[in-house]
Structures are given as structure tokens and as C-alpha cells.
Amino acid sequence: MELKFQCILAFLSLASVASHAALPMENYWNSVLPNSPMPKAVKDLLHPVPEWLDDKSTTVGVTKGGVNVNTGQGKPGGTNVNVGNGVGVHTGGPGGGTNVGVGKGGVTVGAPTKKGKPVYVGVNPGPNPFLYKYAATETQLQDNPNVALFFLEKDLHLGKRMNLQFSKTTNEATFLPRQVADSMPFSSNKLPQILDKFSAKPGSDEAAVIEKTIKECEEKGIKGEEKFCATSLESMVDFSISKLGKDVVAVSTNAEEGKEEEYRIVGVKRAASKKPVVVCHRQEYAYAVFYCHKTDTTMAYKVTMVAADGSKAEAVAVCHQDTAAWNPKHLAFQVLKVKPGAVPVCHFLPDDHIVWVPKY
């Protein structure tokens, strides 16, 4: 079911159209990781920071009715945003501005996407198959497109054929700058305040998604797992290098999405052996949040595959050597017909997840 996080999406849409200024998030990455290219999964979540973010005359108010932003003090070229039951945004001067509208149907940006469709945010309130405590029901086992992403480590070799469907989240939420993200409450004891900020009614699907993500972030990790939920790009970078050092590289899957294909493995490259990795999984939320965890028993691989039609996929796979502490009803065990701790379990990652690995 599609859910509309109207307030934050309008906020981010404005950020993308209001300024062509430098990107502080990208600058932070380059300053901390000058020798590590930014993967596509990260680039896709960046937006230019609006000029009014650093403007002392800017006021941002978040109320039960939505979000109100006023910049420019009424000067020509200023920006006005009013988010209530719907949203109207206009930036720029007369005749040259950009219009953003948010209504009951989702979020519509004046300029359509490359495919000619408006931008929508869809959120799936179901369980996350990439968390160790996740348990799949029979229905989820049958309908989950991530089923095919799980496999055994012994199958990771040249010439192996696999039927795969690489899917991407329909959540279009992007990173907030750290100073903005840090100002947003993100804890269960602040849930009423959070729901109020996002204009999400208690008991609604929107509220369920928000609560689920926050609770997953607050739960203790399993034995041997060090976890952290990053609410900004900067905090994700900081966590990863605190665990692995600055001599790291971030990688993500790059594959055609949407259709199931038979792929043949033509290349397998393993990350530095006997070293820990940090895997960051995209969460469903009103802005970009990643569930990051470090384990010493996880191996990362870059797998090159070719489909029957000649299309290529550069997929990132992780193999968990120790699954003894996982939920016995985890999707992986049900798909692969193995028991916790019996054999290494592997899975490919969707293209909006990120793996951090030490360099060789």
C-alpha cells in the first residue's frame, strides 16, 4: 500500500529545486574519504542544500497541520512553502519558478520524472528480510521478491546460473543534512511528537511504518552484531569508519530492476578476507535512514553476472558464516531449507543498500 509522508517529501522536494549550491554532504564524504568513490546508492539520495538552510532569516515551523517554511522575507525570488492537507510550493521568479504539489494522491513534482510520471513515495510496512531477527510467514515466503536473493555460499562460483529479480524500494525519501536530521526526534518515547511532525494519525499505516523502523533501530543486536541506525549520510560515514578505519570503500549493487532474469556468474571478487565489514540496509521512513551493522563473520563479494539477453549486473553479495543466533523462522532458512548455524548463508543486496569493506 502506498503511504504518503507529505511533509518531509515536500521539504526534500524544495531542497532539490531551490538551490544549485554546493552539497555539504558530498563535501563531507570527499573530506573524510578522499580516495573512496561515492557509490550510486549514495548519490541517488543526495539533494542540493537550499540556500535558506543557512539563512538566519529563514523560519521553519512544523505543526499538526503540516510544515510551513518562509524564506526571502517577501523579496522577489523568495521561496514559500505551506504544507497542510496539501502542499503548494513555488520557487524562483515569475514565469521561471518550479511548482510542487502534494495532495491526497501522493507527491507530485512540477517537472515529471524521466519516464513522464510524477514522483510518489510508497512504503512497505512488512518485515525486513535483511535483519537477523526477521521471521517470515507463509504468505511472505510466497510473495516476497527477495526470496531469490538468498543462496548458499557453495553456489557462488563461475558459471553458476541463478534466476534473480533485483527490486528497488519505492520510497523516494532522501538524506537530510545532518544538522536537520539531528534536530528531528527519533525514539519510541518521542513517537507522539514524531507522528505529529509527519501529520501521521496514530493507528494509521504511516504511523505503523514509522514506529516499526524506530523500534527495529532501538532493539539490541544479536550476539556478535554491532548495530547503528544512521539518520544522515554523515552519521553513516562516521559509524562505518569508526568500525573499519578510513581506508575503506563503499559499494552497492548496479543491476537492471523490475524483471526476473536468468543470470550466469562470470566474475567473483571477494573483499579483504578475515576482516569485518559494515552492511547498511535502507529502511522505510520519511527521510533516508539506514540500519547499519558490523559483524566479524560476514564476507562481502562483488559478483558480475550476465543475463540471457546480454545485460550485465554488478551485484554485491554478503555471506554470513555464523547464523546460529538468527531467528529460526528467518526467510533465508525457509528458502534454503537449512537450519541456523548449519552452513554459511548468502544474499545479494538491492541497489539501495550499501556495504563498507576495508581495502585490500
C-alpha positions in Angstrom: 0.0 0.0 0.0 1.3 3.4 -0.9 1.8 5.8 2.1 2.3 9.5 1.9 4.9 11.2 4.1 3.8 14.5 2.8 5.6 16.9 5.0 9.2 15.7 4.7 8.9 14.9 1.0 7.8 18.5 0.3 10.7 19.6 2.4 13.1 17.5 0.3 11.5 18.4 -3.0 12.1 22.0 -2.1 15.7 21.3 -1.3 16.2 19.8 -4.8 14.7 22.7 -6.7 15.5 25.7 -4.6 19.3 25.8 -5.0 22.3 24.8 -7.0 24.7 25.5 -4.2 27.5 23.1 -3.2 26.5 19.8 -1.5 27.8 19.8 2.1 27.1 16.0 2.3 29.2 15.3 -0.7 31.9 17.7 0.6 31.9 15.8 3.9 32.3 12.5 2.1 35.2 13.8 0.0 37.0 15.3 3.0 36.7 12.1 5.1 37.0 9.6 2.3 39.1 11.3 -0.5 40.1 8.0 -2.0 36.8 6.2 -1.9 34.4 6.8 -4.8 30.8 7.5 -3.8 28.6 4.6 -4.9 25.4 5.2 -6.9 23.2 4.2 -3.9 24.5 7.2 -2.0 24.5 9.6 -4.9 20.8 8.8 -5.6 19.9 10.1 -2.1 21.6 13.4 -2.3 19.9 16.8 -2.9 21.4 20.3 -3.1 21.1 22.1 0.2 18.7 25.0 -0.1 20.2 28.5 0.4 17.6 29.2 3.1 19.0 26.4 5.3 21.9 28.7 6.3 19.8 31.9 6.1 19.2 33.4 9.6 16.0 35.0 8.2 14.6 31.6 7.4 11.9 30.2 9.7 10.7 26.6 9.6 7.6 25.6 11.6 6.3 22.1 12.0 2.8 21.9 13.4 0.0 19.4 13.5 -1.3 20.9 10.2 2.0 20.3 8.4 5.1 22.3 7.7 5.4 26.0 7.0 8.6 27.5 5.5 9.1 31.1 4.6 12.3 32.5 3.2 13.4 35.6 1.4 11.3 37.9 3.6 8.9 38.6 0.7 11.7 39.5 -1.7 11.4 38.6 -5.4 12.7 35.1 -6.0 12.0 34.0 -2.5 10.5 30.6 -1.6 7.2 29.9 0.2 6.1 26.5 1.3 2.9 25.6 3.1 2.2 22.0 3.9 -1.2 21.2 5.4 -3.8 18.9 3.9 -2.0 19.5 0.6 1.1 21.4 -0.4 1.8 24.3 -2.7 5.4 25.3 -3.5 6.7 28.0 -5.8 10.4 28.9 -6.2 12.1 31.4 -8.4 10.9 34.5 -10.1 7.7 35.0 -12.2 7.5 32.6 -15.1 10.7 30.8 -14.2 9.8 29.0 -11.0 9.2 25.4 -10.1 5.9 24.2 -8.7 5.5 21.3 -6.3 2.1 19.9 -5.3 1.3 17.4 -2.6 -2.2 16.1 -2.3 -4.1 13.0 -1.3 -2.6 11.1 -4.2 1.0 11.4 -3.1 3.7 13.8 -4.0 3.7 15.4 -7.5 6.6 17.5 -8.6 6.1 20.0 -11.4 8.8 18.5 -13.6 7.9 14.8 -14.2 10.4 12.0 -13.9 12.3 10.8 -17.0 9.5 8.3 -17.5 7.0 11.1 -17.6 5.4 10.1 -14.3 5.0 12.1 -11.1 7.1 11.2 -8.1 5.4 9.1 -5.5 6.5 7.6 -2.2 5.5 4.1 -1.5 6.3 2.4 1.8 6.0 -1.3 2.5 5.1 -1.9 6.2 6.2 -5.6 6.0 9.1 -7.3 7.9 12.7 -6.6 6.7 14.3 -9.8 5.4 17.8 -8.4 5.9 17.5 -8.2 9.7 18.7 -11.3 11.7 15.6 -11.3 13.9 13.2 -11.3 11.0 10.7 -14.2 10.7 8.7 -14.8 7.5 5.1 -16.0 7.3 4.0 -18.4 4.7 2.4 -15.6 2.7 5.5 -13.5 2.8 7.5 -16.6 1.7 5.4 -16.9 -1.4 5.1 -13.3 -2.3 8.4 -11.8 -1.3 10.6 -10.8 -4.3 13.6 -11.0 -2.1 13.3 -14.8 -1.8 15.5 -15.4 -4.8 18.2 -13.1 -3.4 19.2 -15.8 -0.8 21.6 -18.6 -1.7 24.3 -20.9 -0.3 28.0 -19.9 -0.4 28.9 -23.1 -2.3 26.8 -21.7 -5.2 29.0 -18.6 -5.5 31.2 -19.7 -8.4 31.8 -19.0 -12.1 29.2 -20.5 -14.4 26.5 -20.8 -11.8 23.1 -19.8 -13.1 20.5 -18.0 -10.9 17.0 -16.7 -11.5 17.0 -13.2 -9.9 14.9 -10.2 -9.7 16.6 -7.0 -8.4 14.0 -4.8 -6.9 14.3 -1.2 -5.5 12.4 0.4 -2.8 9.6 2.7 -3.9 10.4 5.0 -1.1 11.7 8.2 -2.7 12.9 9.8 0.6 16.4 11.2 0.5 19.1 12.2 3.0 18.5 15.2 5.3 21.6 17.2 6.1 23.0 16.1 9.5 22.1 19.3 11.3 18.5 18.9 10.2 18.3 15.1 10.9 19.8 15.6 14.4 17.1 18.1 15.2 14.4 15.6 14.4 13.3 13.3 17.3 13.9 9.6 16.6 13.0 7.4 19.5 9.9 5.4 20.7 9.4 7.7 23.7 9.0 10.6 21.3 6.6 8.8 19.0 3.6 11.0 19.6 5.8 14.1 18.7 7.2 12.3 15.6 3.7 11.4 14.3 2.6 14.9 14.9 5.5 16.3 12.9 4.7 14.0 10.0 1.0 14.5 10.3 0.6 10.8 10.7 -2.5 9.7 12.6 -1.9 7.1 15.4 -3.1 3.7 14.2 -2.6 4.6 10.6 -0.3 2.7 8.2 2.0 5.7 8.1 2.3 5.5 11.9 2.9 1.8 11.8 5.8 2.2 9.4 7.4 5.0 11.5 7.0 3.0 14.7 8.4 -0.2 13.2 11.5 1.4 11.9 12.3 3.2 15.1 11.7 0.0 17.2 14.0 -2.0 14.9 16.6 0.6 15.4 16.3 0.5 19.2 16.3 -3.3 19.6 19.6 -4.8 20.8 21.6 -6.6 18.2 22.2 -10.4 18.3 25.5 -11.8 19.7 28.4 -10.5 17.7 26.5 -7.8 16.0 27.3 -4.1 16.4 24.4 -2.0 15.1 23.5 1.6 14.5 20.8 3.4 12.6 22.1 6.3 10.6 19.7 9.1 10.0 22.1 11.1 7.8 24.9 10.4 5.4 27.4 11.9 7.7 26.5 9.7 10.6 26.6 6.6 8.4 30.2 7.5 7.3 31.2 8.2 10.9 29.9 4.8 12.1 31.5 2.9 9.3 35.0 4.4 9.6 34.8 4.1 13.4 34.5 0.3 12.9 36.7 -0.2 9.9 39.1 2.8 9.7 39.3 5.4 7.0 40.9 3.0 4.5 37.6 1.7 3.3 35.5 1.6 0.2 31.7 1.6 -0.1 30.0 -0.5 -2.8 26.4 -1.1 -4.0 24.6 -3.3 -6.5 24.1 -1.9 -10.0 21.6 -4.0 -11.9 18.5 -3.6 -14.1 15.4 -3.7 -12.0 11.9 -5.0 -12.3 12.0 -8.2 -14.3 13.2 -11.7 -13.4 16.2 -12.9 -15.4 18.4 -15.9 -15.5 21.9 -14.7 -14.8 25.2 -16.5 -15.2 28.0 -15.7 -12.9 31.1 -14.6 -14.9 33.2 -12.9 -12.1 33.5 -13.2 -8.3 35.8 -10.9 -6.3 36.0 -11.2 -2.5 36.7 -8.3 -0.2 39.6 -8.4 2.2 39.4 -11.7 3.9 39.3 -12.1 7.7 38.3 -8.5 8.2 34.9 -7.3 9.4 32.5 -5.4 7.1 29.7 -3.0 7.7 26.4 -3.5 5.8 23.9 -0.7 5.7 20.3 -1.6 4.8 17.8 1.1 3.6 14.8 1.4 6.0 11.3 2.7 5.3 11.0 6.1 6.7 10.0 9.7 5.8 13.6 10.5 5.1 16.7 8.3 4.4 17.5 6.0 7.3 20.0 3.1 7.2 20.2 0.2 9.6 24.0 -0.4 9.7 25.6 -3.4 11.4 29.1 -4.7 11.7 29.9 -8.4 12.2 33.3 -10.2 12.2 31.8 -13.3 10.5 30.4 -11.7 7.3 32.2 -11.9 3.9 31.5 -9.5 1.1 31.7 -10.2 -2.6 31.3 -8.3 -5.9 29.6 -10.6 -8.4 29.5 -9.9 -12.1 26.6 -11.6 -13.9 25.3 -11.7 -17.5 21.6 -12.4 -18.4 20.4 -14.3 -21.4 19.7 -11.1 -23.2 23.2 -9.9 -22.7 22.5 -7.3 -20.0 25.0 -7.2 -17.1 24.6 -6.9 -13.4 27.3 -5.9 -10.9 25.8 -7.3 -7.7 27.1 -7.0 -4.1 26.6 -10.2 -2.1 27.3 -10.9 1.6 27.8 -14.3 3.1 27.1 -14.8 6.8 29.4 -17.5 8.2 27.7 -17.8 11.6 23.8 -17.7 11.6 23.3 -19.6 14.9 21.7 -16.6 16.7 19.3 -15.8 13.8 15.6 -16.3 14.1 14.9 -20.0 13.2 12.0 -18.8 11.1 14.1 -16.3 9.1 13.3 -16.1 5.4 16.7 -17.5 4.5 16.3 -20.8 6.4 12.8 -21.4 4.9 14.0 -20.7 1.4 17.2 -22.7 1.6 15.9 -25.5 3.8 18.8 -25.2 6.2 19.0 -24.7 10.0 20.6 -21.9 11.9 24.3 -22.3 12.2 24.5 -25.2 9.8 26.1 -23.6 6.7 27.0 -20.1 5.6 24.0 -18.2 4.2 24.5 -15.6 1.4 22.3 -13.0 -0.2 22.5 -10.3 -2.9 21.7 -6.8 -1.9 19.2 -4.5 -3.5 20.8 -1.5 -5.2 19.9 1.0 -2.5 21.8 -0.9 0.2 25.5 -0.2 0.9 28.4 -2.4 2.0 31.5 -0.9 3.6 34.7 -3.0 3.3 38.3 -2.5 4.2 40.6 -2.0 1.2 43.0 -4.9 0.3 
